[in-house]
Amino acid sequence: MRISIGELARRTGVKVPTIRYYEGVGLLPTPARTEGRQRRFDADEVARLNFIRHSRELGFE
């Protein structure tokens, strides 16, 4: 499964700028890119982002 950043945002409920921020600070690994330089994410990133979002909901920074 290789999904776009927009689809990742829809599946996890996290906004695109937040995903880019998490990537920049190292919470998400640098994703694979297409020849057109579009980010592509797989199931591991979906699970990791869901974990981060849930942790934030519980009050972790």
Helices and strands as residue ranges (DSSP letters): H 5-12, H 16-25, E 32-33, E 39-40, H 43-57
